Amino acid sequence: MNKFVGYRCSLCGTEYSPTEITYTCPKDDGNLDVVLDYDAIKNKYEPEDILSRADASLWSFLPLLPVAEPEGEATPLHLAGGTPVFKLTRLAEKLGLQNLWLKDESRNPTASFKDRASAVVVARAREIGAEVVVTASTGNAGAALAGMSAAVGQKSIIFAPRSAPQAKVAQLLIFGAKVILVDGTYDDAFDLTIQASNEFGWYCRNTGYNPFTAEGKKTAAFEIWEWWRDAHARWHDEFGEDLDHPPLTVFVSVGDGNIISGLHKGFKDLHQLGWLPRIPRIVGVQADGSASISNAFHGNTETITPVSARTIADSISVDLPRDGVRAVRAAKETGGTYVNVSDEEIIRAIAELGGAGVFAEPAGAAAYAGLVKAAASGVVGSEDPVLVLNTGNGLKDVRAAMQAVAEAPIIEPTLEAVKKLL
């Protein structure tokens, strides 16, 4: 069954065949939505056909993806996704919430959400015979591409701003990618990547440019759907079939806008198939110093005005988001909103999540920081079930993590020194 039937421009609605175009709409540069044959999928599959699969990775949702799973033995490429959801009981009590969960994307092979997109993009690259895959990245997307590429012997090139955290640059190099540091911003690296891919014929993975990135990221929505179905089933067993809950609210940090757009796309796919009656409410969280999408949302416009991004959360530090329009719609069409947080609030969130056993990098902690502010202002109520996405591991940016805690004391190796300290 050929599920992938083409693309549709998110701005003008023009449709294209799978081979007619590769990246964005030539008419208005709009992001392309991948179009699937939903009728064919519904005719062949029931939800249980997919949810009963034993594969604990994003590839368990292969019938809903526009690519074939790469052949070969299990590799990090085959292990992306399948991340856990667990309850944050003490933090829920602190915020006055009855139900709070966290989906921990730091459990992916290269420790960030970006593995989902890179796994699908690399699979697509293999299908079209691309010799080189290139991307711009502040670290996580590049590490994900480098790791997924290394797993299958795919050549990769990463353009990163020279300010990228050293831990992330180390990942790129260890995975064997060709790393080029750009003396400029992420946006400078992004533009240079597109120029280079056009000049040399490389396949460009860039977030918010390659439509297959959102297809990888939507798999998190599929997993949330699977988990939420199970949670509802348990509640019904305990409290009865008449039990009704407010819609799930999902908090996610936003930079380029592609993660929140991918989540929205995944929920819409499920809704169009008739498998998801009610789409969760999506709340985007941006740093005060990189809030162009939030500004557009609250200005009731889809015009994204660039900013000069400055934030400790490098993964969401973007001057001009490349998937801004779809990111605005993800919140608007689901009854969600946008929340801005300061770097100080992000740092506090790193420490609070750490106290609950979760080590989040700044961008991942930003989502929780947004929830803290939303709970205080009434954006979410005590009965609203809430899920926060931690998009990356704190070891990605140790320098930021150290700002969230006091330095460890140094003592002489004697018991008296211990007693004195205590």
N, C-alpha and C positions, 0 to 999 in steps of 0.2 A: 504494500500500500504506500503510495506517495503522499505523505501527509503535508509536505511543504509545497504550497501552490503559488506562492508569490509574496509580494510586498505591497503595503499601502502607506502612502505618505501621511504622516500624522497632522500635517498642516493643510494641504490642498486635497487630500483624499485620492490622488492619482494612484492607480494600481499598476504594478509591474510584474513581469514574469520572473521566476527565479534566476534566469540567466541574463536578464535585460539590464540589470544594475547590481552594484555591489555595496555601496555605502549609504549615501543620502540622496534625497530627491533632487534631480537636476533643475527642476523648475523653481524651487524656493529654498533649497538646502535643508528641507525638513527631515527630521528623523523618520526612518522607515519602520513600520510595524511588520513583523513576519506574520503572514496569513497562513493558517492551517486549514485543512479540509475537515471542519468540525463534524459534518454529517457522516463522513466516512469513519471518523474516530468513534462517534456515537454508535454507529452500526456494528462496529467490530468489538468495542470494549464497554464493559460496565466498570464503575469505580472499583469494585472488588477485584476485578482482573488485574488492576494495577497495584492496589493497596495490599494484596496478598503476596506480592513478590518478596522474595527473601533478600534481595539486593539492598543493603543499607547505604545507598549512595544516590546521587541525583539521577543515575542511570536507571533506577527503578521506574522513573517516569518517562522512559524512552518513547513510548507511544505518543507523548505530548510534546516531543522535541523535533525540530526540523533537521536533525542530523542522525546518522547511524553511529552507534557506539564503536569506537576504534577497536580493531581486533587485537588480540594478544593477551598475554598473561596480566594478572592484576598489577597495576602500577598506580602511582599517585593520581594519574589522570582518571583512573577508574574509581578512586576513593573519594573524590570531591563530593561534598554534600553529605546528607545523612547526619546532620549535626543535632546535638541533644537540646531538649527544652527542659528546664527545671524551675521549680518554684522558689521565689525569693520571699520567704515568709516573714523574716524579721524586717526587711526593707519595706514590705507591704504594710506591716503594722506601723512603721515609722511614718509612712505617707498616708495612712488612713484608708488603705485599699484592702478589699477583701481577697482579691486574687491578682497576683503579680507573678509573671513568669519571665524568664530570659532564654532566648535562643542563642546558643554560644557558637558563633561562626569561627571562633579562634581554633576550633577543633579540626578545621580543614587541613589538608596536607601541608600547605605553606602558611597556615595560621591566619588566614583572613577569608572574608566573604568572596574576594575576587577570584578564588579558585573556581567558583561555579562558572563564571563567564569565560575564564581562560580554558577550562576543560572543553566547553562547547565550541569555542572559537578554534582551538587546536584541532578538534574533530572535524570542523568545517574545512580548515586548512588542508587536512589530509585528503578530504574528499575532492577538493578542487586542485590538488597537486601543487600547492604553494611551496616554494623552496624556502622562503624566509617569512617569518611573522614578526612584525615590529609593533611597538607600542610606546606611548609616552606615559610616564608614571611618576608619582612621588615616592613610590616604593612597593606598595601592596599589589597593584595590578601587574607591575613588572615582575615581582617575585612569583606571582601566580603563573604568569606566562612562561617565565624561565623554568619553573619547576615542572609544569605540565608538558612543556616542550622537551625538556631533558628526559622525561619519562618515556617518550616515544621517538627520540632522536630527531626532533624537529629543530631547525636552526631558528634562533630568536635574537632580536636586537632590541635593546631598551634605551630610550632617551629619558634621562631623569634630570631634574634640576640639581645643581651641585649642592643645594641645601638639604637634600633628602637625608633622613636619619641614616647614620652609618650602619646600623643593624640591618636595615632594609637593603642598602647597597651591597652589604656582605652576602645576603641571600642571592641577589642577582648574580654575583660573581661566582659563588660556590656552585650554582646550578649550571654554570658554563655559558651563560648568555654573553653576547657582546654588549658591553655597557658603555654608553656615551653620556657623560655628564655635561649638562648645558649650563652655561653661565647666564642664567635667567630664571624665569618662573616656569611653573607647570604649563601655563598657557603657551609660553615660548616653545617649550619642548613639544607640546601637542601640535602646533602649527608646523614645526620643523619635521615632525614625523610624517605628516601628511605629504609635505613636499618631497621627502625622501622616498616614500612609498610610491608616489606618482612617477618619480624619476627612475627608480630602480626596479619597479614591478613587484615590490614586496607586498604581502598581505597585511593590512593594517588592522590591529585589534582595538584601536583607540575607543575608550569608553564614550558612549553617546555619539558615536560615529559609525561603528560597525554594528548593524542591527542584531547580530548574533550574541552580542554581550548581554543584552536584556533577556534573550532567550535562556542564557545560562542562569542569570540572576532570578528569573521567575521561578526557578525550581525551589527556592526557599518558600515561596508562596504555596507551592504544592505540598511541601512538608508541613507547613503551618496548617493547611487544610486537613491533612491526614491526622495531625495531632489534635486539632480542635474537634474533629469528628469523634475521636476516641474520648476526649474529655466530656463532650456532651453525652455520649453513651453511658459513661460512668455516672454522671449526675442524674440521668434519667433512671438508671438502675437503682440509685439510692433514694431519689426524691419523687420519682414518678414521671410519667410521660407529659404531664401538663406543665412541667417546669419550663420557664422561659427566661432566657438571659439577655441582657443588653448585648449589642454586637461587640465582638472583640475589637479592641483598639491596639494598633501596632505602632510603636515608636521606632523610627529609624533615622540615623544621621544622614545628612544630604550634602554632597559637594557638587559633582557634575550633574547629579540628578538621575543617574542611570540605575542605581539600586532601587530607589523608590518607584521609578518607572517600571523596572522589571517585576517588582512585587505586584504592582497594579496590573501589569499584563498577565501575570500568572493567575491572579484572582479572576480577571475578566475571561481568560480562557476557560476556567472551571465553570464560571457562571454561564457562559455561552453553551457549554456542553450540558448544562442543566444539573451539574453535580454540586454546585455551591449556591444555595438559595439566597444567602445574604453575604455580600462582600464586606470584609472587615473595614473598619474605619482606619485610615492611615494618617499618622501625624509625622510630618517631617521636622527634623531638628537641624538648624544651622548655627554655626558660630557667628557671634556678633560681627566679627571681622571678615566674614565671607557669606553674606546673607542675600545675595542677589535674587535667588529664587523666592525666598521668604518675602523679600520686598515686593516682588511682582504679585505674589499671592495676596498679600494684605493690601496692595494697591489695586486689587481686582483687575489685573491685566495679565496678558500672556507675553508682554514685551519684557524681555530680560535685559536689564541695564547692567553692564559690567561694573565691578568694584575693584579696588586695589586690595586684594585679599591679604589679611594678616591674622593668623591664628596659630595656636600651639598644635591644633589638630591638623597636621599636614595632609592627611588623607582626604580632608574635605575643604582644603584651602584652594579655591578656584576663583580666578577673576571673572571669566565668562563661562558659565556652565553650558555644556554642549547638549544637554538633554533637559533644558530648563522648562520648556513648554509642557512636555509630558509629565515632568515632576510637579508642576503647578496643578495639572489636571488630576494627578494621583490623589492629592489631598482634597481638592474641590469636589471631585465626582464621588468620593466615598464619605463625604461629610466630615472630613478631617480638617486639619489646619497646619500651620507652621509655627514653631516656637524657636526663638533665638536664645542662645546661652553665651555667657562670657567665658573667657579662658579660665578665670578663677572658678567658675561653676563646673567646668569640665574637670579641672584638677581635683576639686572636692569629690566629684563623682567617681574618679578613679579610685580614691581612697575608700569611699563608701562601698563600691562594688568589691574592692579587695577584701573588705571586712566580711563580705558574704561569700568569699571564696572564688571570686571572678577577677582575673587580671586582664583588664581591658586597656587597649591603647587609647589615646585621646579621642579619636573619631568614634570608637565604640562606646566610650564613656559618655560622649556627647548625647547619645540617645537617652541614657538614664538621666542625665542632667536636665534634659528637656522634659522628662516625665516629672521630675521633682518640681519644676516650675509650673507645669500644667496642673499637677495635683493641687498646688498651693493656690492657683488662680481659678480653680473650678472647671478647667477644660475637661478633666475627667473626674467622675464622681466615685464615691466609695464602692458602689456596686458594679462599676464598669470593670470587666475583665481586661487586663492589660498585658501585652507581650512586648518586651524590649529586645531589640537586636543588638548584640555585641558583635561588631563587624571585624574586630581584629585583636590579636594577642598583645598584651602589654610589653612583652619582650621586644616588640617591633620598635619601641621608642623608650628605652630605659631612661634617657635623660628627662623626658617628661614625667615618667613615673616617679622619679626621685623628688620632683617638686611637690608631690602629693603627700609626702611623709617626712618625718623628722629623721635626721641622720642617726645611724646606729652609734651608740657610745663605744669608745675604745677603753679597755681596762687592762690592768696588769693581770697575769694569769694566777691570781690568788683568790681564795675564798673570802678574805677580808675585803678585797676590792669589790667582789660581788655584793657582799653585805652592805658596803658603803653606798653602792649604786642603788640598791633596793631601798 
